[in-house]
Amino acid sequence: MTVVTSVAEHGSPLPPEPALTPAEIIARAEAIAPTLVARQAETEQRTFYAQDTHEEFAKAGFYRILVPRRYGGYEFGAETFMRVAMALARGCPSTGWMYLFGAAHALAVATLFDERAQAELFASGDFICPATVAPSGTAGRTDDGHWVLNGTWGYCSGAPYATHFLGHTLVSQGEGQPPAPLLFIIPRSQWRRLDDWGQQLGLKGSGSHSITIENGRIPDHFTIGTHLSQITVTEGTPGRALHNNPEYGGGPLSFMLLELGALAVGMAKGALDTYEDLMRTRTTTFLPIVPRAQDPDYQFRYGEATGMISTAEAALLNAVQQWSDTCAAGPEAFTREQEVRLATISREVVRLCWRAVEGHLFPTAGSSSVRHGERIERVWRDMSMLHSHAGVGIFLAGMANRELARARFNLE
């Protein structure tokens, strides 16, 4: 981890490179991405990206993009973060996935928790915090009003180098009452990572291990009595007031679901990169035997996939801009209807990217190009796995449509 040694005049720590710009940090991600391609197999075998890659990300400032400046972060915002994640996923889907779901939750923490909690949670500057939405485990009150946690939480993408974990559990409300959700955050010293990832169809190197907590103790101000997906921000948030930045007042659900669109675009662009290489280096199978780049059918497939992926990227970046614009419009603008509407854009982004890869690139790349471990084969596996994510396969596939309609027509 990078240590902050300088302090600004107003008393807050400076980031390691105070003059760094969003354009420069995006350029760093784009320069690193091609180096990840050759390491995809080792990343899958290890089940997470390498220590030297982690150190390179830390040095580049990637783990501080969404951390508030007040705590030594860069506070570059949503678009910069999404562009960095897209670039990394283009080079290696597993690496992009693990990075994004580790670094993204700095935004939720800076938005939802109070000043006391944030000062403690962001104390180290770099912030890596996997999160899960499925409640698990147990939480009990201590005599001093804090909490003791026990249990195991699965699919904690980003766990290998994490500094914290953000999870949910259910708390008893008394006899005859349904249990209530509890959102909590717990430091790395209070949990351990299980070695239980890597046997899935895809995203084998995404560091999505389970986390186990045994009598983990956290203060009450590290908890919020709700579920992340149910939080409303129309009355304002602690982060908006504390940091004077409207992006720390945006809807966490929509941001979380837009992340999936960013990963899908990055993965699909990686597949298109390889298909382009094949167009330049391979010939057709049937007569006349010509370079694929000269064949009308390959030209059509390439153009069709390019249009789909380019449209998906444009839609994703526009949705991210809409997310930021809604933040700037004020707390009351971020209604549930707006949250879910933005989320449905991400669903269509994922669909476009999948259609491009599954319908055009994968079936025409050639059997030698889709053997196990080949780049297009890996993207196909990883994008297939993406569809099993609860955000894509459950919420966006069905629940979002119903929620959007209910919100629009003022139905409880």
VEXLUMMI-385193 format. One record per residue (C-alpha): residue number from 1; residue in one letter; x negated, y, z negated. Coordinates in Angstrom, 1 decimal. Example, Ala and Ser with C-alpha at 12.3 -4.5 7.8 and 13.67 -1.06 7.14 Angstrom:
2
@num=1	residu=a	X=-12.3	Y=-4.5	Z=-7.8
@num=2	residu=s	X=-13.7	Y=-1.1	Z=-7.1
***
This chain:
412
@num=1	residu=m	X=0.0	Y=0.0	Z=0.0
@num=2	residu=t	X=-1.1	Y=3.6	Z=0.7
@num=3	residu=v	X=-1.7	Y=5.6	Z=-2.4
@num=4	residu=v	X=-0.7	Y=9.3	Z=-2.5
@num=5	residu=t	X=-3.4	Y=11.4	Z=-4.0
@num=6	residu=s	X=-2.4	Y=14.9	Z=-2.9
@num=7	residu=v	X=0.3	Y=17.0	Z=-4.4
@num=8	residu=a	X=2.2	Y=19.9	Z=-2.8
@num=9	residu=e	X=2.5	Y=23.3	Z=-4.5
@num=10	residu=h	X=6.0	Y=22.6	Z=-5.7
@num=11	residu=g	X=4.8	Y=19.5	Z=-7.5
@num=12	residu=s	X=6.0	Y=16.7	Z=-5.2
@num=13	residu=p	X=3.4	Y=14.3	Z=-3.7
@num=14	residu=l	X=2.4	Y=14.9	Z=-0.1
@num=15	residu=p	X=2.6	Y=12.0	Z=2.4
@num=16	residu=p	X=-0.8	Y=10.6	Z=3.5
@num=17	residu=e	X=-0.7	Y=12.7	Z=6.8
@num=18	residu=p	X=1.3	Y=15.9	Z=6.0
@num=19	residu=a	X=1.0	Y=17.1	Z=9.6
@num=20	residu=l	X=2.2	Y=13.8	Z=11.2
@num=21	residu=t	X=5.2	Y=14.3	Z=13.6
@num=22	residu=p	X=8.0	Y=12.0	Z=14.7
@num=23	residu=a	X=6.7	Y=11.9	Z=18.2
@num=24	residu=e	X=3.3	Y=10.8	Z=16.9
@num=25	residu=i	X=4.6	Y=8.0	Z=14.7
@num=26	residu=i	X=6.8	Y=6.7	Z=17.6
@num=27	residu=a	X=3.8	Y=6.7	Z=19.9
@num=28	residu=r	X=1.9	Y=4.6	Z=17.3
@num=29	residu=a	X=4.7	Y=2.0	Z=17.3
@num=30	residu=e	X=4.7	Y=1.9	Z=21.1
@num=31	residu=a	X=0.9	Y=1.4	Z=21.1
@num=32	residu=i	X=1.0	Y=-1.4	Z=18.5
@num=33	residu=a	X=3.9	Y=-3.2	Z=20.1
@num=34	residu=p	X=2.0	Y=-4.8	Z=23.0
@num=35	residu=t	X=-0.6	Y=-6.2	Z=20.5
@num=36	residu=l	X=2.2	Y=-8.1	Z=18.8
@num=37	residu=v	X=3.1	Y=-10.2	Z=21.9
@num=38	residu=a	X=0.1	Y=-12.5	Z=21.7
@num=39	residu=r	X=0.8	Y=-13.1	Z=17.9
@num=40	residu=q	X=4.4	Y=-14.2	Z=18.2
@num=41	residu=a	X=3.6	Y=-17.9	Z=17.8
@num=42	residu=e	X=1.4	Y=-17.4	Z=14.7
@num=43	residu=t	X=4.1	Y=-15.1	Z=13.2
@num=44	residu=e	X=6.7	Y=-17.8	Z=13.7
@num=45	residu=q	X=4.4	Y=-20.5	Z=12.2
@num=46	residu=r	X=3.6	Y=-18.3	Z=9.2
@num=47	residu=t	X=7.3	Y=-17.2	Z=9.0
@num=48	residu=f	X=6.3	Y=-13.5	Z=8.6
@num=49	residu=y	X=3.9	Y=-11.1	Z=10.2
@num=50	residu=a	X=0.3	Y=-11.1	Z=9.1
@num=51	residu=q	X=-1.3	Y=-9.1	Z=6.3
@num=52	residu=d	X=-3.4	Y=-7.1	Z=8.7
@num=53	residu=t	X=-0.2	Y=-6.2	Z=10.7
@num=54	residu=h	X=1.4	Y=-5.1	Z=7.4
@num=55	residu=e	X=-1.6	Y=-3.0	Z=6.6
@num=56	residu=e	X=-1.6	Y=-1.4	Z=10.1
@num=57	residu=f	X=2.1	Y=-0.5	Z=9.6
@num=58	residu=a	X=1.4	Y=1.0	Z=6.2
@num=59	residu=k	X=-1.6	Y=3.0	Z=7.6
@num=60	residu=a	X=0.6	Y=4.2	Z=10.5
@num=61	residu=g	X=3.2	Y=5.5	Z=8.0
@num=62	residu=f	X=6.1	Y=3.2	Z=9.1
@num=63	residu=y	X=7.1	Y=2.4	Z=5.5
@num=64	residu=r	X=7.6	Y=6.0	Z=4.7
@num=65	residu=i	X=9.7	Y=7.1	Z=7.7
@num=66	residu=l	X=13.0	Y=7.2	Z=5.7
@num=67	residu=v	X=11.5	Y=7.9	Z=2.3
@num=68	residu=p	X=12.3	Y=11.5	Z=1.2
@num=69	residu=r	X=9.4	Y=14.1	Z=1.3
@num=70	residu=r	X=10.1	Y=14.7	Z=-2.4
@num=71	residu=y	X=8.5	Y=11.3	Z=-3.1
@num=72	residu=g	X=5.7	Y=11.4	Z=-0.6
@num=73	residu=g	X=7.6	Y=10.1	Z=2.4
@num=74	residu=y	X=7.9	Y=11.6	Z=5.9
@num=75	residu=e	X=11.7	Y=12.0	Z=5.9
@num=76	residu=f	X=11.7	Y=11.7	Z=9.7
@num=77	residu=g	X=15.3	Y=10.5	Z=10.0
@num=78	residu=a	X=17.5	Y=8.0	Z=11.7
@num=79	residu=e	X=16.4	Y=8.5	Z=15.4
@num=80	residu=t	X=12.7	Y=8.2	Z=14.7
@num=81	residu=f	X=13.2	Y=5.1	Z=12.6
@num=82	residu=m	X=15.4	Y=3.4	Z=15.2
@num=83	residu=r	X=12.9	Y=4.2	Z=18.0
@num=84	residu=v	X=10.0	Y=2.7	Z=15.9
@num=85	residu=a	X=12.0	Y=-0.4	Z=15.2
@num=86	residu=m	X=13.0	Y=-0.8	Z=18.9
@num=87	residu=a	X=9.4	Y=-0.5	Z=20.0
@num=88	residu=l	X=8.2	Y=-3.2	Z=17.5
@num=89	residu=a	X=11.0	Y=-5.6	Z=18.4
@num=90	residu=r	X=10.1	Y=-5.2	Z=22.0
@num=91	residu=g	X=6.7	Y=-6.6	Z=21.2
@num=92	residu=c	X=7.8	Y=-9.3	Z=18.8
@num=93	residu=p	X=11.5	Y=-9.7	Z=17.8
@num=94	residu=s	X=10.6	Y=-11.4	Z=14.5
@num=95	residu=t	X=8.2	Y=-8.6	Z=13.5
@num=96	residu=g	X=10.7	Y=-5.9	Z=14.5
@num=97	residu=w	X=13.5	Y=-7.6	Z=12.5
@num=98	residu=m	X=11.3	Y=-8.1	Z=9.4
@num=99	residu=y	X=10.0	Y=-4.5	Z=9.6
@num=100	residu=l	X=13.4	Y=-2.9	Z=10.1
@num=101	residu=f	X=15.3	Y=-4.8	Z=7.4
@num=102	residu=g	X=12.5	Y=-4.1	Z=5.0
@num=103	residu=a	X=12.1	Y=-0.4	Z=5.6
@num=104	residu=a	X=15.7	Y=0.6	Z=6.5
@num=105	residu=h	X=17.1	Y=0.6	Z=3.0
@num=106	residu=a	X=15.0	Y=3.5	Z=1.9
@num=107	residu=l	X=17.9	Y=5.6	Z=3.4
@num=108	residu=a	X=20.6	Y=3.9	Z=1.3
@num=109	residu=v	X=18.6	Y=4.2	Z=-1.9
@num=110	residu=a	X=17.8	Y=7.9	Z=-1.2
@num=111	residu=t	X=21.5	Y=8.4	Z=-0.4
@num=112	residu=l	X=23.3	Y=6.6	Z=-3.2
@num=113	residu=f	X=21.1	Y=6.5	Z=-6.3
@num=114	residu=d	X=20.7	Y=9.4	Z=-8.7
@num=115	residu=e	X=17.5	Y=11.5	Z=-9.2
@num=116	residu=r	X=16.3	Y=9.4	Z=-12.2
@num=117	residu=a	X=16.5	Y=6.1	Z=-10.3
@num=118	residu=q	X=15.0	Y=7.5	Z=-7.1
@num=119	residu=a	X=11.9	Y=9.0	Z=-9.0
@num=120	residu=e	X=11.2	Y=5.5	Z=-10.3
@num=121	residu=l	X=12.0	Y=3.5	Z=-7.1
@num=122	residu=f	X=10.0	Y=5.7	Z=-4.7
@num=123	residu=a	X=7.0	Y=6.1	Z=-7.1
@num=124	residu=s	X=4.6	Y=4.1	Z=-4.9
@num=125	residu=g	X=5.4	Y=6.0	Z=-1.7
@num=126	residu=d	X=5.6	Y=3.0	Z=0.7
@num=127	residu=f	X=9.1	Y=1.4	Z=0.3
@num=128	residu=i	X=10.0	Y=-2.1	Z=1.5
@num=129	residu=c	X=13.4	Y=-3.3	Z=0.3
@num=130	residu=p	X=15.3	Y=-6.2	Z=1.8
@num=131	residu=a	X=19.0	Y=-6.3	Z=1.1
@num=132	residu=t	X=21.8	Y=-8.7	Z=1.3
@num=133	residu=v	X=25.6	Y=-8.1	Z=1.4
@num=134	residu=a	X=26.8	Y=-11.5	Z=0.2
@num=135	residu=p	X=27.3	Y=-11.5	Z=-3.6
@num=136	residu=s	X=25.4	Y=-14.2	Z=-5.5
@num=137	residu=g	X=24.1	Y=-14.9	Z=-9.0
@num=138	residu=t	X=25.2	Y=-13.4	Z=-12.2
@num=139	residu=a	X=24.7	Y=-10.2	Z=-14.1
@num=140	residu=g	X=25.2	Y=-9.7	Z=-17.9
@num=141	residu=r	X=25.0	Y=-6.6	Z=-20.0
@num=142	residu=t	X=22.3	Y=-6.3	Z=-22.6
@num=143	residu=d	X=22.8	Y=-4.8	Z=-26.1
@num=144	residu=d	X=21.3	Y=-1.5	Z=-24.9
@num=145	residu=g	X=23.7	Y=-1.3	Z=-21.9
@num=146	residu=h	X=21.4	Y=-2.4	Z=-19.2
@num=147	residu=w	X=21.5	Y=-5.7	Z=-17.1
@num=148	residu=v	X=20.0	Y=-9.2	Z=-16.9
@num=149	residu=l	X=20.2	Y=-10.8	Z=-13.5
@num=150	residu=n	X=20.0	Y=-14.5	Z=-12.6
@num=151	residu=g	X=20.4	Y=-16.3	Z=-9.3
@num=152	residu=t	X=19.2	Y=-16.8	Z=-5.7
@num=153	residu=w	X=20.0	Y=-14.6	Z=-2.7
@num=154	residu=g	X=19.4	Y=-15.8	Z=0.8
@num=155	residu=y	X=18.4	Y=-14.2	Z=4.1
@num=156	residu=c	X=16.3	Y=-11.4	Z=2.5
@num=157	residu=s	X=14.6	Y=-10.2	Z=5.6
@num=158	residu=g	X=11.4	Y=-8.3	Z=4.8
@num=159	residu=a	X=10.7	Y=-10.2	Z=1.5
@num=160	residu=p	X=7.0	Y=-11.1	Z=2.0
@num=161	residu=y	X=5.7	Y=-7.6	Z=1.5
@num=162	residu=a	X=8.7	Y=-6.1	Z=-0.3
@num=163	residu=t	X=8.4	Y=-3.7	Z=-3.2
@num=164	residu=h	X=12.1	Y=-4.1	Z=-4.2
@num=165	residu=f	X=15.2	Y=-6.0	Z=-3.5
@num=166	residu=l	X=18.8	Y=-4.6	Z=-3.1
@num=167	residu=g	X=21.5	Y=-7.1	Z=-3.7
@num=168	residu=h	X=25.1	Y=-7.7	Z=-4.9
@num=169	residu=t	X=26.7	Y=-9.9	Z=-7.5
@num=170	residu=l	X=30.1	Y=-10.2	Z=-9.1
@num=171	residu=v	X=30.9	Y=-9.1	Z=-12.6
@num=172	residu=s	X=33.8	Y=-10.4	Z=-14.7
@num=173	residu=q	X=36.4	Y=-7.7	Z=-15.5
@num=174	residu=g	X=38.2	Y=-9.8	Z=-18.1
@num=175	residu=e	X=40.9	Y=-12.5	Z=-18.2
@num=176	residu=g	X=43.4	Y=-12.3	Z=-15.3
@num=177	residu=q	X=41.3	Y=-9.7	Z=-13.4
@num=178	residu=p	X=39.3	Y=-10.4	Z=-10.2
@num=179	residu=p	X=35.6	Y=-10.0	Z=-10.5
@num=180	residu=a	X=34.2	Y=-6.6	Z=-9.4
@num=181	residu=p	X=31.1	Y=-6.2	Z=-7.1
@num=182	residu=l	X=27.9	Y=-4.8	Z=-8.5
@num=183	residu=l	X=25.2	Y=-3.3	Z=-6.3
@num=184	residu=f	X=21.8	Y=-3.5	Z=-7.8
@num=185	residu=i	X=18.1	Y=-2.8	Z=-7.0
@num=186	residu=i	X=15.3	Y=-4.7	Z=-8.7
@num=187	residu=p	X=11.5	Y=-4.2	Z=-8.5
@num=188	residu=r	X=9.2	Y=-6.8	Z=-7.1
@num=189	residu=s	X=7.8	Y=-7.7	Z=-10.5
@num=190	residu=q	X=11.2	Y=-9.1	Z=-11.5
@num=191	residu=w	X=11.7	Y=-11.7	Z=-8.7
@num=192	residu=r	X=9.9	Y=-14.3	Z=-6.6
@num=193	residu=r	X=10.2	Y=-15.3	Z=-3.0
@num=194	residu=l	X=11.0	Y=-18.9	Z=-2.0
@num=195	residu=d	X=9.2	Y=-20.7	Z=0.8
@num=196	residu=d	X=12.4	Y=-21.6	Z=2.6
@num=197	residu=w	X=12.4	Y=-19.9	Z=6.0
@num=198	residu=g	X=11.3	Y=-20.9	Z=9.5
@num=199	residu=q	X=13.5	Y=-23.9	Z=10.4
@num=200	residu=q	X=16.2	Y=-21.9	Z=12.0
@num=201	residu=l	X=16.9	Y=-21.6	Z=15.8
@num=202	residu=g	X=15.3	Y=-18.2	Z=16.1
@num=203	residu=l	X=13.7	Y=-15.3	Z=14.3
@num=204	residu=k	X=11.5	Y=-17.8	Z=12.7
@num=205	residu=g	X=8.9	Y=-15.2	Z=11.8
@num=206	residu=s	X=11.3	Y=-12.6	Z=10.4
@num=207	residu=g	X=10.4	Y=-13.1	Z=6.7
@num=208	residu=s	X=14.0	Y=-13.8	Z=5.9
@num=209	residu=h	X=13.3	Y=-15.9	Z=2.8
@num=210	residu=s	X=15.4	Y=-16.3	Z=-0.3
@num=211	residu=i	X=14.8	Y=-14.4	Z=-3.4
@num=212	residu=t	X=15.2	Y=-15.9	Z=-6.9
@num=213	residu=i	X=15.7	Y=-13.8	Z=-10.1
@num=214	residu=e	X=15.3	Y=-15.5	Z=-13.5
@num=215	residu=n	X=16.3	Y=-13.2	Z=-16.4
@num=216	residu=g	X=15.4	Y=-10.1	Z=-14.4
@num=217	residu=r	X=16.0	Y=-7.0	Z=-16.5
@num=218	residu=i	X=16.9	Y=-3.7	Z=-14.9
@num=219	residu=p	X=18.2	Y=-0.4	Z=-16.3
@num=220	residu=d	X=21.8	Y=0.6	Z=-15.8
@num=221	residu=h	X=20.8	Y=3.4	Z=-13.4
@num=222	residu=f	X=19.5	Y=0.8	Z=-11.0
@num=223	residu=t	X=23.1	Y=-0.3	Z=-10.4
@num=224	residu=i	X=26.3	Y=1.0	Z=-8.7
@num=225	residu=g	X=29.7	Y=-0.5	Z=-9.4
@num=226	residu=t	X=30.7	Y=-1.2	Z=-5.9
@num=227	residu=h	X=29.8	Y=-3.0	Z=-2.7
@num=228	residu=l	X=27.5	Y=-1.3	Z=-0.1
@num=229	residu=s	X=30.1	Y=-1.8	Z=2.7
@num=230	residu=q	X=32.8	Y=-0.1	Z=0.6
@num=231	residu=i	X=31.0	Y=3.1	Z=-0.3
@num=232	residu=t	X=32.6	Y=6.3	Z=0.9
@num=233	residu=v	X=30.6	Y=9.5	Z=1.3
@num=234	residu=t	X=33.3	Y=12.0	Z=2.0
@num=235	residu=e	X=33.0	Y=13.6	Z=-1.5
@num=236	residu=g	X=29.2	Y=13.9	Z=-1.1
@num=237	residu=t	X=26.3	Y=11.8	Z=-2.3
@num=238	residu=p	X=23.5	Y=12.2	Z=-4.9
@num=239	residu=g	X=21.0	Y=12.2	Z=-2.1
@num=240	residu=r	X=22.6	Y=14.9	Z=0.0
@num=241	residu=a	X=22.5	Y=17.3	Z=-3.0
@num=242	residu=l	X=19.0	Y=16.2	Z=-4.3
@num=243	residu=h	X=17.2	Y=16.4	Z=-1.0
@num=244	residu=n	X=19.2	Y=19.1	Z=0.8
@num=245	residu=n	X=19.2	Y=16.8	Z=3.9
@num=246	residu=p	X=22.6	Y=15.8	Z=5.4
@num=247	residu=e	X=21.2	Y=12.4	Z=6.6
@num=248	residu=y	X=21.0	Y=11.4	Z=2.9
@num=249	residu=g	X=24.8	Y=11.8	Z=2.9
@num=250	residu=g	X=25.7	Y=9.6	Z=5.8
@num=251	residu=g	X=27.7	Y=6.4	Z=5.9
@num=252	residu=p	X=25.5	Y=3.4	Z=4.9
@num=253	residu=l	X=27.7	Y=0.8	Z=6.6
@num=254	residu=s	X=27.5	Y=2.4	Z=10.1
@num=255	residu=f	X=23.8	Y=3.0	Z=9.8
@num=256	residu=m	X=23.3	Y=-0.7	Z=8.8
@num=257	residu=l	X=25.2	Y=-1.9	Z=11.8
@num=258	residu=l	X=23.5	Y=0.5	Z=14.2
@num=259	residu=e	X=20.2	Y=-1.2	Z=13.2
@num=260	residu=l	X=21.4	Y=-4.4	Z=14.8
@num=261	residu=g	X=21.9	Y=-2.5	Z=18.1
@num=262	residu=a	X=18.4	Y=-1.1	Z=17.9
@num=263	residu=l	X=16.9	Y=-4.6	Z=17.5
@num=264	residu=a	X=19.0	Y=-6.0	Z=20.4
@num=265	residu=v	X=17.7	Y=-3.3	Z=22.7
@num=266	residu=g	X=14.1	Y=-3.9	Z=21.7
@num=267	residu=m	X=14.4	Y=-7.6	Z=22.2
@num=268	residu=a	X=16.1	Y=-7.3	Z=25.6
@num=269	residu=k	X=13.4	Y=-4.8	Z=26.8
@num=270	residu=g	X=10.8	Y=-7.4	Z=25.8
@num=271	residu=a	X=12.5	Y=-10.0	Z=27.9
@num=272	residu=l	X=12.7	Y=-7.5	Z=30.8
@num=273	residu=d	X=9.0	Y=-6.8	Z=30.5
@num=274	residu=t	X=8.2	Y=-10.5	Z=31.0
@num=275	residu=y	X=10.7	Y=-10.8	Z=33.9
@num=276	residu=e	X=9.0	Y=-7.9	Z=35.6
@num=277	residu=d	X=5.6	Y=-9.7	Z=35.2
@num=278	residu=l	X=7.2	Y=-12.8	Z=36.8
@num=279	residu=m	X=8.5	Y=-10.7	Z=39.7
@num=280	residu=r	X=5.0	Y=-9.6	Z=40.4
@num=281	residu=t	X=3.2	Y=-12.9	Z=39.9
@num=282	residu=r	X=5.6	Y=-15.7	Z=40.9
@num=283	residu=t	X=7.1	Y=-16.7	Z=44.3
@num=284	residu=t	X=10.6	Y=-17.9	Z=45.2
@num=285	residu=t	X=11.5	Y=-21.6	Z=44.9
@num=286	residu=f	X=13.5	Y=-21.8	Z=48.2
@num=287	residu=l	X=12.5	Y=-20.7	Z=51.7
@num=288	residu=p	X=11.4	Y=-18.2	Z=52.7
@num=289	residu=i	X=8.6	Y=-18.4	Z=50.1
@num=290	residu=v	X=7.8	Y=-14.8	Z=49.2
@num=291	residu=p	X=6.9	Y=-12.9	Z=46.0
@num=292	residu=r	X=9.9	Y=-12.6	Z=43.8
@num=293	residu=a	X=9.7	Y=-8.8	Z=43.9
@num=294	residu=q	X=10.4	Y=-9.0	Z=47.6
@num=295	residu=d	X=13.4	Y=-11.3	Z=47.3
@num=296	residu=p	X=16.9	Y=-9.7	Z=47.4
@num=297	residu=d	X=18.4	Y=-12.1	Z=44.8
@num=298	residu=y	X=15.6	Y=-11.4	Z=42.3
@num=299	residu=q	X=15.9	Y=-7.7	Z=43.0
@num=300	residu=f	X=19.6	Y=-7.9	Z=42.3
@num=301	residu=r	X=19.1	Y=-9.7	Z=39.0
@num=302	residu=y	X=16.3	Y=-7.4	Z=37.9
@num=303	residu=g	X=18.4	Y=-4.3	Z=38.8
@num=304	residu=e	X=21.5	Y=-5.7	Z=37.1
@num=305	residu=a	X=19.7	Y=-6.5	Z=33.8
@num=306	residu=t	X=17.9	Y=-3.2	Z=33.9
@num=307	residu=g	X=21.1	Y=-1.3	Z=34.2
@num=308	residu=m	X=22.7	Y=-3.2	Z=31.3
@num=309	residu=i	X=19.7	Y=-2.7	Z=29.0
@num=310	residu=s	X=19.3	Y=1.0	Z=29.9
@num=311	residu=t	X=23.0	Y=1.6	Z=29.3
@num=312	residu=a	X=22.7	Y=-0.2	Z=25.9
@num=313	residu=e	X=19.7	Y=1.9	Z=24.9
@num=314	residu=a	X=21.5	Y=5.1	Z=25.9
@num=315	residu=a	X=24.6	Y=4.1	Z=24.0
@num=316	residu=l	X=22.6	Y=3.2	Z=20.9
@num=317	residu=l	X=20.6	Y=6.5	Z=20.9
@num=318	residu=n	X=23.8	Y=8.5	Z=21.5
@num=319	residu=a	X=25.5	Y=6.7	Z=18.6
@num=320	residu=v	X=22.5	Y=7.5	Z=16.3
@num=321	residu=q	X=22.8	Y=11.1	Z=17.4
@num=322	residu=q	X=26.5	Y=11.0	Z=16.6
@num=323	residu=w	X=25.7	Y=9.5	Z=13.2
@num=324	residu=s	X=23.3	Y=12.4	Z=12.5
@num=325	residu=d	X=25.7	Y=15.0	Z=13.8
@num=326	residu=t	X=28.5	Y=13.7	Z=11.6
@num=327	residu=c	X=26.1	Y=13.9	Z=8.6
@num=328	residu=a	X=25.4	Y=17.6	Z=9.5
@num=329	residu=a	X=29.2	Y=18.3	Z=9.9
@num=330	residu=g	X=29.6	Y=17.8	Z=6.2
@num=331	residu=p	X=30.7	Y=15.0	Z=3.8
@num=332	residu=e	X=34.3	Y=15.2	Z=4.8
@num=333	residu=a	X=33.5	Y=14.3	Z=8.4
@num=334	residu=f	X=32.2	Y=10.9	Z=7.5
@num=335	residu=t	X=35.5	Y=9.2	Z=7.3
@num=336	residu=r	X=36.0	Y=5.4	Z=7.3
@num=337	residu=e	X=37.4	Y=5.8	Z=10.9
@num=338	residu=q	X=34.2	Y=7.5	Z=12.0
@num=339	residu=e	X=32.1	Y=4.9	Z=10.2
@num=340	residu=v	X=33.7	Y=2.0	Z=12.0
@num=341	residu=r	X=33.9	Y=3.7	Z=15.3
@num=342	residu=l	X=30.2	Y=4.2	Z=15.4
@num=343	residu=a	X=29.7	Y=0.6	Z=14.3
@num=344	residu=t	X=31.7	Y=-0.7	Z=17.3
@num=345	residu=i	X=29.3	Y=1.1	Z=19.6
@num=346	residu=s	X=26.6	Y=-1.1	Z=18.2
@num=347	residu=r	X=28.7	Y=-4.1	Z=19.0
@num=348	residu=e	X=28.9	Y=-3.2	Z=22.6
@num=349	residu=v	X=25.1	Y=-2.5	Z=22.7
@num=350	residu=v	X=24.5	Y=-6.0	Z=21.4
@num=351	residu=r	X=26.9	Y=-7.5	Z=24.0
@num=352	residu=l	X=25.3	Y=-5.6	Z=26.9
@num=353	residu=c	X=21.8	Y=-6.8	Z=25.9
@num=354	residu=w	X=22.9	Y=-10.4	Z=25.4
@num=355	residu=r	X=24.6	Y=-10.4	Z=28.8
@num=356	residu=a	X=21.5	Y=-9.1	Z=30.4
@num=357	residu=v	X=19.2	Y=-11.7	Z=28.8
@num=358	residu=e	X=21.6	Y=-14.7	Z=28.7
@num=359	residu=g	X=23.3	Y=-14.1	Z=32.1
@num=360	residu=h	X=20.5	Y=-12.8	Z=34.3
@num=361	residu=l	X=16.9	Y=-13.0	Z=32.9
@num=362	residu=f	X=16.9	Y=-16.4	Z=31.1
@num=363	residu=p	X=18.6	Y=-18.5	Z=33.8
@num=364	residu=t	X=16.5	Y=-17.2	Z=36.7
@num=365	residu=a	X=13.1	Y=-16.9	Z=35.1
@num=366	residu=g	X=12.3	Y=-20.5	Z=36.0
@num=367	residu=s	X=12.0	Y=-23.6	Z=33.8
@num=368	residu=s	X=8.3	Y=-23.1	Z=33.2
@num=369	residu=s	X=9.0	Y=-19.7	Z=31.8
@num=370	residu=v	X=11.6	Y=-20.9	Z=29.3
@num=371	residu=r	X=9.5	Y=-23.7	Z=27.7
@num=372	residu=h	X=9.2	Y=-23.5	Z=23.9
@num=373	residu=g	X=7.0	Y=-20.6	Z=22.9
@num=374	residu=e	X=7.3	Y=-18.7	Z=26.2
@num=375	residu=r	X=8.4	Y=-15.1	Z=25.7
@num=376	residu=i	X=11.8	Y=-15.1	Z=27.4
@num=377	residu=e	X=12.6	Y=-18.4	Z=25.7
@num=378	residu=r	X=11.7	Y=-16.8	Z=22.3
@num=379	residu=v	X=13.9	Y=-13.8	Z=23.0
@num=380	residu=w	X=16.8	Y=-16.0	Z=24.0
@num=381	residu=r	X=16.4	Y=-17.9	Z=20.7
@num=382	residu=d	X=16.1	Y=-14.8	Z=18.7
@num=383	residu=m	X=19.1	Y=-13.1	Z=20.3
@num=384	residu=s	X=21.1	Y=-16.2	Z=19.8
@num=385	residu=m	X=20.2	Y=-16.1	Z=16.1
@num=386	residu=l	X=21.1	Y=-12.4	Z=16.0
@num=387	residu=h	X=24.7	Y=-13.4	Z=16.7
@num=388	residu=s	X=24.8	Y=-15.5	Z=13.5
@num=389	residu=h	X=24.2	Y=-12.3	Z=11.4
@num=390	residu=a	X=27.3	Y=-11.6	Z=9.4
@num=391	residu=g	X=27.3	Y=-8.0	Z=10.7
@num=392	residu=v	X=27.5	Y=-9.2	Z=14.3
@num=393	residu=g	X=29.3	Y=-12.5	Z=14.1
@num=394	residu=i	X=31.9	Y=-11.6	Z=11.5
@num=395	residu=f	X=32.3	Y=-7.9	Z=10.9
@num=396	residu=l	X=31.8	Y=-6.4	Z=14.4
@num=397	residu=a	X=33.4	Y=-9.4	Z=16.1
@num=398	residu=g	X=36.7	Y=-9.0	Z=14.5
@num=399	residu=m	X=37.0	Y=-7.1	Z=11.2
@num=400	residu=a	X=35.8	Y=-3.8	Z=12.6
@num=401	residu=n	X=38.6	Y=-3.6	Z=15.2
@num=402	residu=r	X=41.2	Y=-4.1	Z=12.6
@num=403	residu=e	X=39.6	Y=-1.7	Z=10.2
@num=404	residu=l	X=39.3	Y=1.0	Z=12.9
@num=405	residu=a	X=43.0	Y=0.7	Z=13.8
@num=406	residu=r	X=44.1	Y=0.8	Z=10.2
@num=407	residu=a	X=42.0	Y=3.8	Z=9.5
@num=408	residu=r	X=43.3	Y=5.6	Z=12.7
@num=409	residu=f	X=46.9	Y=4.9	Z=11.8
@num=410	residu=n	X=46.5	Y=5.6	Z=8.1
@num=411	residu=l	X=47.4	Y=2.1	Z=7.1
@num=412	residu=e	X=46.2	Y=0.7	Z=3.8
***
